[in-house]
Amino acid sequence: MAAISFDSAGHLQATSIRTRPVRESTLLTEAEIQKNFVKLIKNRDADASALDKAENLLDELRLESPLRHRLETELDEIRKFATS
């Protein structure tokens, strides 16, 4: 978005206005996602919050990623184990 104003000589000036802060997005590598996933579920007694965070990590991976499919399967097994 830009703000329009005139200088003392009557020339048009445009200045940039930020309406919201810019959030820098940090992309994780597959290795970082796998490392963080393992940390979250390192024991089979992971709570619901840890499992939700692990699932959110999976959203960082491409849909066709083999790592995503492997970790999704592992997460499903952990959830089944937790409910039994």
MARKE-951054 format. One record per residue (C-alpha): z, x, y; residue number from 1; residue in three letters. Coordinates in Angstrom, 1 decimal. Layout:
REM MARKE-951054
+--------+--------+--------+-----+-----+
|     c3 |     c1 |     c2 |   n | res |
+--------+--------+--------+-----+-----+
|      Z |      X |      Y | NUM | ALA |
...
+--------+--------+--------+-----+-----+
//
This chain:
REM MARKE-951054
+--------+--------+--------+-----+-----+
|     c3 |     c1 |     c2 |   n | res |
+--------+--------+--------+-----+-----+
|    0.0 |    0.0 |    0.0 |   1 | MET |
|   -0.7 |    1.3 |    3.5 |   2 | ALA |
|    0.7 |    0.5 |    6.9 |   3 | ALA |
|   -1.8 |    0.3 |    9.8 |   4 | ILE |
|   -0.8 |    1.4 |   13.3 |   5 | SER |
|   -2.4 |    2.9 |   16.4 |   6 | PHE |
|   -1.6 |    6.2 |   18.0 |   7 | ASP |
|   -1.1 |    6.7 |   21.8 |   8 | SER |
|   -4.9 |    7.2 |   22.3 |   9 | ALA |
|   -5.6 |    3.9 |   20.5 |  10 | GLY |
|   -6.9 |    5.4 |   17.3 |  11 | HIS |
|   -6.3 |    3.6 |   14.1 |  12 | LEU |
|   -3.8 |    5.3 |   11.7 |  13 | GLN |
|   -2.9 |    4.4 |    8.2 |  14 | ALA |
|    0.2 |    5.7 |    6.4 |  15 | THR |
|    1.2 |    5.2 |    2.9 |  16 | SER |
|    4.2 |    3.1 |    2.1 |  17 | ILE |
|    5.9 |    3.1 |   -1.3 |  18 | ARG |
|    7.2 |   -0.3 |   -2.2 |  19 | THR |
|    9.0 |    1.0 |   -5.3 |  20 | ARG |
|   10.0 |    4.3 |   -6.6 |  21 | PRO |
|    7.6 |    6.1 |   -8.8 |  22 | VAL |
|    9.0 |    6.6 |  -12.3 |  23 | ARG |
|    7.8 |    9.7 |  -14.1 |  24 | GLU |
|    7.1 |    8.9 |  -17.6 |  25 | SER |
|    7.8 |   11.6 |  -20.2 |  26 | THR |
|    5.7 |   11.3 |  -23.3 |  27 | LEU |
|    7.4 |   12.5 |  -26.5 |  28 | LEU |
|    5.5 |   14.5 |  -29.1 |  29 | THR |
|    5.6 |   13.2 |  -32.7 |  30 | GLU |
|    7.9 |   16.1 |  -33.6 |  31 | ALA |
|   10.4 |   15.0 |  -30.9 |  32 | GLU |
|   10.2 |   11.4 |  -32.0 |  33 | ILE |
|   10.9 |   12.3 |  -35.6 |  34 | GLN |
|   13.8 |   14.6 |  -34.6 |  35 | LYS |
|   15.3 |   11.8 |  -32.4 |  36 | ASN |
|   14.8 |    9.2 |  -35.1 |  37 | PHE |
|   16.6 |   11.4 |  -37.7 |  38 | VAL |
|   19.5 |   12.0 |  -35.3 |  39 | LYS |
|   19.8 |    8.2 |  -34.8 |  40 | LEU |
|   19.9 |    7.3 |  -38.5 |  41 | ILE |
|   21.2 |   10.5 |  -40.0 |  42 | LYS |
|   23.8 |    8.5 |  -41.9 |  43 | ASN |
|   23.0 |    5.3 |  -43.7 |  44 | ARG |
|   25.9 |    3.6 |  -41.8 |  45 | ASP |
|   23.9 |    3.5 |  -38.5 |  46 | ALA |
|   24.9 |    0.6 |  -36.4 |  47 | ASP |
|   22.5 |   -2.1 |  -35.0 |  48 | ALA |
|   22.2 |   -0.3 |  -31.7 |  49 | SER |
|   21.1 |    2.9 |  -33.3 |  50 | ALA |
|   18.6 |    1.1 |  -35.4 |  51 | LEU |
|   17.2 |   -0.7 |  -32.3 |  52 | ASP |
|   16.9 |    2.7 |  -30.5 |  53 | LYS |
|   15.1 |    4.1 |  -33.5 |  54 | ALA |
|   12.7 |    1.2 |  -33.5 |  55 | GLU |
|   12.0 |    1.7 |  -29.8 |  56 | ASN |
|   11.1 |    5.3 |  -30.6 |  57 | LEU |
|    8.5 |    4.0 |  -33.0 |  58 | LEU |
|    6.9 |    2.1 |  -30.1 |  59 | ASP |
|    6.1 |    5.5 |  -28.5 |  60 | GLU |
|    3.7 |    6.3 |  -31.4 |  61 | LEU |
|    0.1 |    5.1 |  -31.8 |  62 | ARG |
|   -0.2 |    2.1 |  -34.1 |  63 | LEU |
|   -2.4 |    4.0 |  -36.5 |  64 | GLU |
|    0.0 |    7.0 |  -36.7 |  65 | SER |
|    0.9 |    8.0 |  -40.2 |  66 | PRO |
|    4.3 |    9.1 |  -38.9 |  67 | LEU |
|    4.9 |    5.6 |  -37.4 |  68 | ARG |
|    4.1 |    3.9 |  -40.7 |  69 | HIS |
|    6.4 |    6.3 |  -42.6 |  70 | ARG |
|    9.3 |    5.8 |  -40.2 |  71 | LEU |
|    8.8 |    2.1 |  -40.0 |  72 | GLU |
|    9.1 |    1.9 |  -43.8 |  73 | THR |
|   12.2 |    4.1 |  -43.7 |  74 | GLU |
|   13.7 |    1.9 |  -41.0 |  75 | LEU |
|   13.0 |   -1.3 |  -43.0 |  76 | ASP |
|   14.7 |    0.3 |  -46.0 |  77 | GLU |
|   17.8 |    1.2 |  -44.0 |  78 | ILE |
|   18.0 |   -2.3 |  -42.6 |  79 | ARG |
|   17.7 |   -3.8 |  -46.1 |  80 | LYS |
|   20.4 |   -1.4 |  -47.3 |  81 | PHE |
|   22.6 |   -2.4 |  -44.4 |  82 | ALA |
|   22.4 |   -6.1 |  -45.1 |  83 | THR |
|   23.0 |   -5.8 |  -48.8 |  84 | SER |
+--------+--------+--------+-----+-----+
//
